[in-house]
Every structure is written in C-alpha cells, then in structure tokens.
Amino acid sequence: MSSYWMKCAGMALAVVIGSSVAVAQTAPITLRVDLTDAPRKILHAIEVMPVKAGPLTVVYPKWVPGEHGPTGPIENMAGFFVTANGQTLKWERDKVDMFAYHLTVPQGVTKLEIKIDFLASSSLSGFSSGGSTSENLALLSWNTLLVYPDGTNASEVMFTPAITTPVGWKFGTALDKDGDTGQTTTFKTVSLEQLIDSPVLAGRYFREVALAPEITPKHFVDMAADGPEEVELSKEHIAQFDRLVRETGALYKSRHYGSYHFLVTLSDEVAHFGLEHHQSSDDRVTATTFTDDREFVLNGLLLPHEFTHSWNGKYRRPAGLATSNYQKPMEGDLLWVYEGLTEYLGDVLAARCGIWTPDQYKQRLSTIAAEYDNRPGRTWRNVQDTATSAQILYTAGAGWDNWRLNVDYYDEGELIWLDVDTTIRKMTDGKKSLDDFVAKFHGLGGDTAPKVVPYTFEDVVAGLNSVVANDWATFLRSRVDSNAYQAPLGGLENGGYKLTYTDKPNPWSAMADAQSGTFDFWYSLGVHAGKSGTVSDVLKGGVADKGGIGPGMKIIAVNGRAYTPDVLKASIHDAKDSGPAVELIVQNTGFYKIVRLDYHGGERYPQLERVAGVPDRLDDILKPEAK
C-alpha cells in the first residue's frame, strides 16, 4: 500500500519486530519482474536481498490489503530458488505457517538472489489470485512475486522494482519511473507497503487518457484490452470520468495521493473484480464495458467505488485492518464502514457524475432494498457478523445464499449509510448532510501524501456528532446488530420514497437479468432460475422452498409444457388470484418429481414509489456538487 503510518496520539500502530533476522537493509531490495511469458501464463522474478550471516526467515505476503482475508496465492508460487555467491541454499517451509521459509545465511554472504515464478493459470475468479493475463495483456500484482524478511514493518522495508515487458507493450502504474533500457523499466525506490499498493497494467493494446486536466494532482485512465477496439473510450464517457474526478474533490475536499491511475483491464480472459489501492485501482471488467452502453451502466459503480477507497479504506482505515505487515491477521469488524460507506458514496458519485441517471440509481437502489428486505438469514446472522467473518465469505457458493448470507456489509451497509445521510438532512432541515461528515472525516489534514490514519467505531460516532448531535452509537449498533427479518429501510422513508412491487421488471432489473442470463422469480415463487431451467438459489421459507425445490435442481416442464422463462412467467400470471397452481416437473441428480406451487400473487418486481408530503431528500443527494 502506498502509505506511511500515521503516528499521532492514540493512533500509533504496533510494529512487529522479528528476532534473529539476518537482514541488512543497508540498500534496497531489488526486484525485477519479467512479463514476457505472461501470454503463456507464467511470470518470472529475481529478487536480490541484502542480508547478514545467520538464521533468516522470509515470508510470502499472506493478508493482501483490500482482499480482507489470508488470500496470498501461495499455491501458484513456483520455482523458488535461493542462491548466495552462486551456491544454492537449502530452505525449509515452516511446518505451521505455509507462507514462511527458513534458511541460514552463510558467513561472508551479504546478499541473496531469490528466484520466484508465479503461475498465472488460475480460473477466472478470486482477486489477485485469479486469472490476470491473456495473449495481449497482463496485470502485475507485486505481492505474487516476492518474499520479505519476517517480522519487519512493510513501511520500512525498501524495494527498487523493475519490469520487463514484451516488445510493443506499454504500461500504466502509480509508481514513478527511474529509467528505461529497451523493454525494461526501473522505478524509483519505494517501501514494500507502497510497492504492493501499486500494481502495473501492461498490454499490447494500451491507451492512457488524462482526466480533468485542470486539476492537480493528475488523474488518468489506463486501459489494456485484448483488441484495439475495446480501448476506444468515447468522449461522453471521458467527460463522465472527468466529472467523477471533480465530484470527488467537491465531496472529500482533499486528495491523498501524488497522482491517480484507474488501471482498467478490458478482457474476458481475466477475473472480473475491483481492488483498491491508494494511488490507483485494479479494475477488471468485461471486454466490451467501454463500448457497450448496457455493460457500461451495469459496471458503472466500479470506478467510483474503488476511487472512493483512496479516502475511505486506504487513507482512513479501520484500526483492525491497518496492520504493520502482510502476515499479521486483519480484523474486519468495521467493514460495514470500509465497504458499506464506500458502496453508498460510490453509487452517489456514479449518479452525480452522470455515469448513471437519477432514475437508474433509484432503480438499482430498489433492487438492493428488496433483496435485503427478503433475506431470512438476517434472523440468525447480523450484518456485523458478515463483516467480522468476511475472510470466510468471499468464496461462498450461491446456493442458499439468502440463508447463510454473504458479504452483506456492502449493500446492507449502503442502506445503513443512506439512513445516516437522510437522518442528518432531516434533523438539520437540509442544512447539513453526510457530505459534511465525509469532508471532515476523510479530508482530515487537507491534501496529504499517501498515509494511513486509522479509526475506531468511537471515531466514526464522534465524527457524526461533530456534524449533528445524536445518539449515533445506538443508531448504528441497532442496525448492524439487528436480527430483524426486515432490512434497514429508514433511508428510503426519510428520502421520500418507499419500496413497492409491480408486475413489470424495472429497466435496471431487466438489464441485469439479460447480462447474467438469469430470471428473477424471487419475489413471487422465491427462486432464481437460468435460461435452461437450472435453479441457482431458493428463498428460505418462500413458495419454492415449501414446495421442495432446492438449488441445483433443474426445471424441466411448467404446467405440462417444456420450460422456458416465458412459459414460467405466463404460468405465474395465469395463477394470479384464483387461477390454477403452478405445476413443475423438476430434475435432481438424475431423479424427477412433480412439484405443485400454490401461489396466486402474480409477478412481483421491486420499485421505488414517491411518498407525498416527505421532502425528496434522495433526489437532493444525487445532485452534482462540483462547480
């Protein structure tokens, strides 16, 4: 991460000091990464580490920032050789900690040469462990190709990095160049913390676009794709990203980086996700995201969300996530602030900068409100527990997700922060808002270099009270600790809207279903089904659940007709009020059965309905703020 630990009263971070570590940081560790074999899904690195004689333990990064778990992809680390003065040294893996390697540095040796390969052959899922290369591009996460001395502070271990790219490739990164030789570029020396926080996007079809050129520090969209047509970002979209930069200035009233790079990988050959960094973001999306209007809208949250993390998550960070190195376990109990507030602010920024229209924002918000208002797992597991146990939830499967729950602190967290925002506006008659909290809390210190200012729950409460006095501790705890079946929808009500249902999908739902190839019968039969009839999830306690349907089953026929989504929709329509029950033939692991669903409520899809007599605070929230 590109940050230096904030050292102030009550906020000092503990530094883990190793014992009997044969480290001699008289010079930076050099790390040269060769990307020329990236199209063959293997990356190479040579690391030269200054040392002194004696026992030494080196470690592979385990707790990767932003991934909220011990996700370091050590299973794909290969070709690990350690040499000194031309002689290979024996190493032994720790018997308990699979990320630690023990060795002894011989007398007279002052540096080790360490070779590491990373097998970039993983499936298209996960974060930095997922697929990251194709024939024409590569995203380098430095944590995948290095080790560092155990027990050291990541902000104090210095690295001089370099990359070698295939002929004809260009790259983008937040690191500063220090020289070029052919296809090799050396960067200025940085801390391990900043190195891991500064990925590199490289590719044959690469384009960089400067954003909001009148603003300092400078901002860029760096794009790499599998084909030249996929980096053709339109003038309209460039203007929207220009406005995003301006709107963040109006909202946070500060910037905590030297420059900022959106590293956008446009490819169907890589894992799709976003990962925040202090001075850049790793944004991996479908190949046509910038050239297809539907894909652009559906992925519209990603860049505003990851950009917001530069303030909320990287600069201001929960104390339990502000660890001194990458072996120390993180505590995610405040992820409903780290991710939930970021989800809320990112969505608002997407509307303020024009990536979404206000109607699209509200359509999406209706789907979130309805999903979390029909989430029976909330009766046994609160949103606080989903944050505390985040490290085990990111890879959870889809079946019975509504009963187990998942990383609910993102979207339910968004509902909570909408509630906070509209409550402040209501209490102050529109004179103050969550924007005032954000400007104080995340703009603390004004413009700064990258660093970390940790916070606690008490700090959040104090920050809200500095905007308007209220019992914010009880307000927040009553929501994150709630086991009520209903979601916290107070933000909608204070915002001038209520959640209702209609028999027609809203445009956002229709777009999302078309993209995913699934069909939403959730608020009628309580089932998600695909085009082929395969059931991906069933609502616990819903009609399909009571009828005996489970995830993984396949609907073969509906009322005697071969299944199609339209046939099932027609049967739900025909059953409304006093019509015939919906009768299904379903297949489960090679066996068939008939299921009768006695449902007569018709099709139901969520939407927001304006409430007369309540100020339209939600509409006010979405208005652009930048001059």
Secondary structure, 3 states (H helix, E strand, C coil): CCCEECCCCCCCCCCCCCCCCCECCCCCEEEEEECCCHHHCEEEEEEEEEECCEEEEEECCCCCCCCCCCCCCHHHEEEEEEEECCEECCCEECCCCCCEEEEEECCCCCEEEEEEEEECCCCCCCCCCCCCECCCEEEECHHHHCCEECCCCCCCCEEEEEEECCCCCEEEECCCEEEEECCEEEECCEEHHHHHCCCEEEECEEEEEEECCCCCCEEEEEEEECCHHHHCCCHHHHHHHHHHHHHHHHHHCCCCCCEEEEEEEECCCCCCEEEECCCEEEEEECCCCCCCHHHHHHCCCHHHHHHHCCCECCCEEEHHHCCCCCCCCCCCCCHHHHCHHHHHHHHHHHHHCCCCCHHHHHHHHHHHHHHHCCCHHHHCCCHHHHHHCHHHCCCCCCCCHHHHCCCCCCHHHHHHHHHHHHHHHHHCCCCCCHHHHHHHHCCCCCCCCCEEEEECHHHHHHHHHCCCCCCHHHHHHHHHCCCCCCCCCHHHHHHCEEEEEECCCCHHHHHHHHHHCEEEECCCCCEEEECCCEEEEECCCCHHHHHCCCCCCEEEEECCEECCHHHHHHHHHHCCCCCCCEEEEEEECCEEEEEEECCCCCCCEEEEEECCCCCCHHHHHCCCCCC
